[in-house]
Amino acid sequence: MSEDHSWYQKLKMIYEIRINNVVIGTTKLEGSDPPMGFVFGNVTPTENYKYLSGVVEAKLYKQDHDFEIKCESISFEDHTKEMGETCVEVTVLISSDEEYDKYFKHYRKAYEKQFS
């Protein structure tokens, strides 16, 4: 598989956000800030989702896998009331550079490519 195709596959990856081992939403984590160790994206809530705001005790997993992605924090912004439709965003601070590169190296490569 070419590097370009591999990067595209990573962008299609879906992640689960779980609280007490219950999936409350999924996200593609389509944005990033590699130097700071953040990934972020829109959330598609499940029926188990309840309004969340700020940092919450949640865990992040690749969809349909039980390998937790180690995070320092997971925070939510829920603008559903203001927007009149579902509008939930999540920001995740990954615990280390090693963990970031394990799951989100494609973002770091794209960031570094800007300067080469």
Steps between C-alpha positions, in 0.01 A plus 500: 500500500645837408563764765235727343240225509593412860450865600158500334404183689597669829269791420210257458566339840223532756561529873267421788465714808402291799393582853485205740565274199183624325537665159351849521617619160726452202735739326741504207730743687543689175713782645828519685768710663801264491753720686258528793384136483132576431248339266143619465184452302125487474318241709215282383319430828349159576176446690717482816625858461386761752596867484871543583711810538865544592742227603334167574621160617475317170722266303589483132516184286527411135150389399434131568831456685574473870840671486469825691681801356669660800378857551578775748157656453184483293277806487165568339329804360130444440338782301182308423272742690648808332505347152160332512651177367758250618834678527749327730878529480775319687860600568746233613846551648701185428721390791839488325682551170536123471127444542422784259724350233352155555153618393537845340840503332331597173412838656857558618635412153255740332594774748876451449457489121391865513854599600703287259 
